[in-house]
């Protein structure tokens, strides 16, 4: 059995590979700011993403023309930067979602061939 730290590290690595897809998806219906995105990801079960780790990905998505930003004045605080997908971002989300589904199906097919090892210590 893997140590909890190892499980968390592995999950974080897997998520890093699909973070761009997840960030586009959590903004697809309603724009969000950074902290709000981490809340949405956590609500979906992806709590391994820290707020500070999404900003490089958001910057990359913006530079690639997949997200755009705008500022909204906060209640007495500094303005918040909101993100929303561009037209190219919505197309990328559709394309990447399809690619992800194919990958998940392939991995599931491979894992289905693995014999069940219930009760055995690894």
C-alpha positions in Angstrom: 0.0 0.0 0.0 1.3 3.5 -0.9 2.0 6.0 1.8 -0.5 8.9 1.9 2.2 11.4 0.8 3.0 9.3 -2.3 -0.7 9.1 -3.2 -1.1 12.9 -2.9 2.1 13.5 -4.9 0.9 11.1 -7.7 -2.6 12.7 -7.8 -1.0 16.1 -8.1 1.2 15.0 -11.0 -1.8 13.5 -12.8 -3.8 16.7 -12.3 -1.0 18.9 -13.5 -1.3 17.1 -16.8 -4.9 18.1 -17.2 -5.0 21.4 -15.3 -5.5 23.5 -18.5 -8.5 21.4 -19.4 -9.9 21.7 -15.9 -9.4 25.4 -15.7 -11.2 26.0 -19.0 -14.0 23.7 -17.8 -14.6 25.5 -14.5 -14.9 28.8 -16.4 -17.0 27.5 -19.2 -20.4 28.5 -17.7 -19.4 31.4 -15.5 -16.2 33.5 -15.3 -14.2 33.1 -12.1 -11.2 34.5 -10.3 -8.3 32.4 -9.0 -9.5 31.5 -5.6 -12.9 30.8 -6.9 -11.5 28.4 -9.4 -9.7 26.4 -6.7 -13.0 26.2 -4.8 -14.8 24.9 -7.9 -12.0 22.3 -8.5 -12.2 21.2 -4.8 -16.0 20.9 -5.0 -15.5 18.6 -7.9 -13.1 16.4 -5.9 -9.8 18.0 -7.2 -8.6 19.4 -4.0 -4.9 18.7 -4.8 -4.7 22.1 -6.7 -3.4 25.0 -4.6 -4.4 28.5 -5.5 -0.8 29.5 -6.2 -0.3 26.6 -8.6 -3.0 27.7 -11.0 -1.7 31.2 -11.8 1.1 30.0 -14.1 -1.4 27.9 -16.0 -3.9 30.8 -16.2 -1.1 33.0 -17.5 -0.2 30.5 -20.2 -3.8 30.0 -21.2 -4.2 33.8 -21.5 -1.0 34.1 -23.5 -2.2 31.4 -25.8 -5.4 33.3 -26.4 -7.6 30.7 -24.7 -8.7 32.8 -21.7 -9.3 36.5 -21.5 -9.5 38.6 -18.3 -11.3 41.6 -16.9 -11.3 43.4 -13.6 -14.2 43.7 -11.2 -14.0 46.1 -8.3 -14.2 44.3 -4.9 -16.1 45.5 -1.9 -13.5 47.8 -0.5 -10.6 45.6 -1.6 -8.5 45.6 -4.7 -10.2 44.7 -8.0 -10.4 41.0 -8.8 -9.1 39.6 -12.1 -11.8 37.3 -13.6 -11.1 34.8 -16.3 -13.4 33.5 -19.1 -12.7 31.4 -22.2 -12.4 33.1 -25.5 -13.9 31.5 -28.7 -10.6 29.7 -29.2 -10.7 28.6 -25.6 -14.2 27.1 -26.0 -13.0 25.2 -29.1 -9.9 24.0 -27.2 -12.2 22.8 -24.3 -14.4 20.8 -26.7 -11.4 19.3 -28.5 -9.4 18.5 -25.3 -12.6 17.1 -23.7 -12.9 14.7 -26.6 -9.2 13.7 -26.4 -9.5 13.2 -22.6 -12.5 10.9 -23.1 -10.6 8.8 -25.5 -7.6 8.6 -23.1 -9.8 7.7 -20.2 -11.5 5.0 -22.3 -8.1 3.6 -23.3 -6.8 3.5 -19.7 -10.0 1.9 -18.5 -9.7 -0.8 -21.1 -6.2 -1.5 -20.0 -7.1 -1.5 -16.3 -10.1 -3.8 -16.9 -7.6 -6.5 -17.9 -5.8 -6.4 -14.5 -6.9 -9.2 -12.2 -8.5 -8.1 -9.0 -6.2 -8.4 -6.0 -8.6 -7.8 -3.1 -7.1 -8.2 0.3 -3.5 -8.6 -0.8 -0.9 -6.3 0.6 1.2 -4.6 -2.1 
